[in-house]
Amino acid sequence: MKINAYGKINLTLDVVGRREDGYHLLDTVMQTISVWDELEIQHSRQPGVHLQCNRESLPTDSKNTAFRAAKFFLEDRGLQNEGVYIFIKKHIPSRSGMGGGSADAAAVLRGLNEMYETKLSAEKLMELGVKVGADVPFCVIGGAARCTGTGAQVEPIAPMPECWLVVCKPPTGMSTPRAYALLDQYPLSSIQATPRMLEAMAVGSLKRIGRSLANRFDETLRMAPVRALKRAMTDAGALGAMMTGSGSSVYGIFETEQRAREAMEQMVGMGKIFLAKPCAGI
C-alpha cells in the first residue's frame, strides 16, 4: 500500500518549562501542510521490519522513526513474527523543523493499522506514537492542534483559513538536540504567544494569525539565513513569516497564489522552496 506522510509548521512555539529529566515543556500550535514524503508498505516473507529510503544519509535501522513505529506496532499487536517492508521516498528536508521523521512514523502506524485491519483508534495510534517521538501523536491526526507537555498532548482546533504558504529550507540546518542545548542558555518564554494564536484561529482571521506568529527558538537562535528569509517573505507581501520548529525552515503566509509565487521567485537561490496549503486532519 502507498501512503503520504505530511509535514507541519509551528504557528507558535512557546517553551514554558523544563522537567527534571531534561525534557522541555512546550505550548505550541501546529498545522499540517501539503508537503509530504511518500511511503510504500508491504508484507515481507522475512520476519521483522525492513526499511529502505531514497535519501542515503538517513538510517534504515532502529535509529529511524518509521522503523521504530513499525516495530512498536507489531509488538503491541502480537505480530512479532510478521515481516514488513517499508520504502520511504523523502521530500521533506531533514533538520528543517517540518516534522518529516515524525510524519513518516505516523504514516507507518496508520498504514499498518489499515494493512492488518486491526481497527485501532486514533487515540491508540497516538499512544504508540509517543514511544517514537513527541510530535508523532500530532502527525497521526494532523490538521491544526494545540500541543502541550513535551508536545505529545494534542488538542485539535479549527484549522487555518484558506491561504497559501511558501516554505524555504536554507542550506543551514539545526539538529533538535543542538537547538535545545542552545535554547537552555536563555530564559523560558516570558510572553506566551499560543493563547493569542488560539484566539486568531478561533475567529479565522488570517491577518491576526500572521501577526500572532512566534517561536522561542527563532527568538534565541537568531540564525542569519532565517532572518534573511523572513525579511524576503515580508517584503514580498507575506502576512507573517516565521521559522518552524527548531529550524531551520521558514514559512510565509500569503492570501493569494499569485503573491506566493511572486515571493518564491524572489527567494530563488536562498534554499529549497515549497508552495503549500494548510491541510485538514483525519
ChimeraX attribute file (.defattr): number of C-alpha atoms within 10 A of each C-alpha:
attribute: neighborCount
match mode: 1-to-1
recipient: residues
	/A:1	12
	/A:2	13
	/A:3	17
	/A:4	20
	/A:5	28
	/A:6	27
	/A:7	26
	/A:8	29
	/A:9	25
	/A:10	25
	/A:11	28
	/A:12	30
	/A:13	30
	/A:14	22
	/A:15	23
	/A:16	19
	/A:17	17
	/A:18	15
	/A:19	10
	/A:20	7
	/A:21	6
	/A:22	8
	/A:23	12
	/A:24	17
	/A:25	17
	/A:26	22
	/A:27	22
	/A:28	29
	/A:29	29
	/A:30	28
	/A:31	27
	/A:32	28
	/A:33	23
	/A:34	18
	/A:35	22
	/A:36	22
	/A:37	21
	/A:38	17
	/A:39	21
	/A:40	18
	/A:41	20
	/A:42	16
	/A:43	17
	/A:44	14
	/A:45	10
	/A:46	12
	/A:47	14
	/A:48	18
	/A:49	23
	/A:50	19
	/A:51	20
	/A:52	17
	/A:53	15
	/A:54	11
	/A:55	13
	/A:56	8
	/A:57	8
	/A:58	13
	/A:59	14
	/A:60	21
	/A:61	14
	/A:62	14
	/A:63	10
	/A:64	17
	/A:65	25
	/A:66	28
	/A:67	25
	/A:68	21
	/A:69	28
	/A:70	28
	/A:71	18
	/A:72	19
	/A:73	20
	/A:74	22
	/A:75	12
	/A:76	11
	/A:77	12
	/A:78	10
	/A:79	15
	/A:80	15
	/A:81	11
	/A:82	15
	/A:83	16
	/A:84	21
	/A:85	19
	/A:86	23
	/A:87	18
	/A:88	22
	/A:89	18
	/A:90	19
	/A:91	16
	/A:92	25
	/A:93	22
	/A:94	21
	/A:95	20
	/A:96	26
	/A:97	26
	/A:98	30
	/A:99	24
	/A:100	27
	/A:101	26
	/A:102	28
	/A:103	29
	/A:104	31
	/A:105	28
	/A:106	32
	/A:107	29
	/A:108	28
	/A:109	27
	/A:110	21
	/A:111	21
	/A:112	21
	/A:113	19
	/A:114	13
	/A:115	14
	/A:116	12
	/A:117	9
	/A:118	10
	/A:119	13
	/A:120	14
	/A:121	11
	/A:122	16
	/A:123	12
	/A:124	11
	/A:125	21
	/A:126	26
	/A:127	14
	/A:128	21
	/A:129	28
	/A:130	18
	/A:131	14
	/A:132	23
	/A:133	19
	/A:134	19
	/A:135	26
	/A:136	31
	/A:137	29
	/A:138	30
	/A:139	31
	/A:140	26
	/A:141	22
	/A:142	25
	/A:143	23
	/A:144	29
	/A:145	23
	/A:146	26
	/A:147	23
	/A:148	20
	/A:149	19
	/A:150	20
	/A:151	23
	/A:152	20
	/A:153	18
	/A:154	22
	/A:155	12
	/A:156	17
	/A:157	16
	/A:158	15
	/A:159	20
	/A:160	23
	/A:161	15
	/A:162	13
	/A:163	15
	/A:164	22
	/A:165	24
	/A:166	24
	/A:167	29
	/A:168	27
	/A:169	27
	/A:170	21
	/A:171	13
	/A:172	15
	/A:173	18
	/A:174	18
	/A:175	14
	/A:176	15
	/A:177	10
	/A:178	10
	/A:179	17
	/A:180	16
	/A:181	10
	/A:182	13
	/A:183	19
	/A:184	12
	/A:185	9
	/A:186	12
	/A:187	12
	/A:188	17
	/A:189	18
	/A:190	10
	/A:191	10
	/A:192	19
	/A:193	21
	/A:194	22
	/A:195	15
	/A:196	16
	/A:197	22
	/A:198	21
	/A:199	14
	/A:200	19
	/A:201	21
	/A:202	14
	/A:203	13
	/A:204	16
	/A:205	13
	/A:206	20
	/A:207	15
	/A:208	17
	/A:209	24
	/A:210	20
	/A:211	14
	/A:212	20
	/A:213	22
	/A:214	26
	/A:215	24
	/A:216	25
	/A:217	23
	/A:218	21
	/A:219	13
	/A:220	16
	/A:221	18
	/A:222	12
	/A:223	17
	/A:224	9
	/A:225	19
	/A:226	25
	/A:227	15
	/A:228	14
	/A:229	25
	/A:230	20
	/A:231	15
	/A:232	19
	/A:233	28
	/A:234	17
	/A:235	12
	/A:236	20
	/A:237	17
	/A:238	25
	/A:239	19
	/A:240	22
	/A:241	28
	/A:242	29
	/A:243	35
	/A:244	27
	/A:245	27
	/A:246	26
	/A:247	27
	/A:248	29
	/A:249	30
	/A:250	28
	/A:251	27
	/A:252	26
	/A:253	26
	/A:254	28
	/A:255	17
	/A:256	13
	/A:257	16
	/A:258	11
	/A:259	17
	/A:260	24
	/A:261	18
	/A:262	13
	/A:263	21
	/A:264	21
	/A:265	11
	/A:266	13
	/A:267	19
	/A:268	11
	/A:269	11
	/A:270	17
	/A:271	16
	/A:272	15
	/A:273	19
	/A:274	17
	/A:275	18
	/A:276	18
	/A:277	21
	/A:278	21
	/A:279	20
	/A:280	16
	/A:281	16
	/A:282	9
